[in-house]
Each structure stands twice: as structure tokens, then as C-alpha cells.
Amino acid sequence: METADLKKTAAEVRKDIIKMLGLSGSGHPGGSLSSVELLVSLYFNHINYNPKDANDPKRDYFILSKGHVCPVLYAVLAQLECIPKNELCTLRKAGSRLQGHPAKDKELPGIEISTGSLGYGLSIAAGAAVGIKRAGKSNRVYVLMGDGEQQEGSVWEAAMSAAHFKLDNLCAVVDDNGLQIDGPTKEIMNVVPLADKYKSFGWNVIEINGHNFDEIDAAYVAAKKTSGKPTVIIAKTVKGKGVSFMENLAEWHGKVPSKEQVEKALAEIDNSLKN
């Protein structure tokens, strides 16, 4: 997909996120909006994934470690027609497959494993990547984490293991928006210098602007070409990206917009495509 089409798709995903959260009355807009370009680029241009056969054994795997931003994943899966778009309005409703965190037991296409407790996605991804390598298969494993999630010790146990086992079929992406639920990440538990830490653990490290499709595309391509070590893409992003009154404000980590704010946000996203 060309950049112009990626931008249009990203705008549709953002609008669906806003609509979903407005209808559900709960959820996490900030990190969902900051991750949009990272997932749109991955799913439309890079990951080997068949929307008509979510369990294709030849597929690549995607694990959403920061499970609370599942609205962005649900919206991308709806764009791919893996799930009906009208199902998005059931987010967080009783009996819905679209739970507040990805739920494997709901048999939703594209959900490889239930996630929510932070700090475990990289461990799961590394385990899957080891298994794939030992089976002599060529599948790749992608995992999206948050920057606040890097405060978890389990992340670094997994990082050490991934380098030890030379998991070049593993690509981790850090949505580095600098904010977590209680405020700036650097004030709560500073994870900087994140790139140097991953390098010291033996990883291939790529730093990019997480909203620039050209840079994201180049990073995913470089990760595929890397041999003998796992890759982490540290993507600098803006929490609440695309909605002016949400951008760079920690309070929008888990707060939903009012009806009036939904309308304002949707108008802003539409206008962004005209510039």
C-alpha cells in the first residue's frame, strides 16, 4: 500500500477508535492513537497474515503486549475485514468478542494470546520465536510494547534470552510516547537511555519517528534483513496523536471523550487529510 493510502487508512482507524470509545464509555484512547501508524504499516505492508485464514500455519505472529490499547488492533482488523466493522460498536459490552484487553478465548481472528498484565508480551514473543526456529520454520514474530512497560523486569529477562538465542525472527516495537497513566515516564521510573540498554543486551536497535510511514517501512524492512540478533524498533510517538485536545496529556491514558468531544475529534481527523 502506498503512503497516501496508508494515511487514509490510519485516519479511518483513528476515527473507529474514537467512535468505539465514545460508545463504550470506557477504554484507552491515548496509547491506541499513538500506535496507529505502527500497526497500519505492519498489517498492510509487512506482516505475513491472511485475513481470510487467521490460523494459517505460515502466518507471522503479532502479540499486543500493552493489551489495554486493543481498540487500535480491533480497528485495524476491521479494516482488513477480519471482523465485521459493525462489531466495533460492541467494545467492552457484555458478551462481546471485543473485550477491554485482547481475549484469546473469544476466538477473535488475529488474537494470538490474551494480554493485559504488562511486561509479558516480549517473553511470550521470544518463546514463540524460539519454538519457530527450532521447528525450522520461517514465520516471524512481532510484539508491540509501551515505553512505560519497559519498567518491568520481565522485559529484560526476555531481552537477554532473545539475544542469547539469536532470535532474528523476532521484531519488538516500543511505542515510546513518554507518558503512562500517572504522568511522564521519565518522572515515574526513567527508562532512558532505552536504545543503549537494548544494544547492551545484544539487540539490533532502530530509532524512528513512529508517525512517519517512510521511516516505519524502512525499519520493518531492516528488521527482516537483520541476521543473528533480534531487532527492536523504538518509535517516538505522541500520546493521543491526531486529536488536539488529547495529544501529550497523560489524563487521556484511560479517559473517554464525551459526545461533543467525539464529534470534535472526528472532524479534526477528517480535516487532517485535507492538509
Beta strands, then each sheet from edge to edge (+ up, - down):
strand 1: 61-64
strand 2: 141-146
strand 3: 170-176
strand 4: 179-180
strand 5: 183-184
strand 6: 204-209
strand 7: 231-236
sheet 1: 1+ 2+ 3+ 7+ 6+
sheet 2: 4+ 5-
end
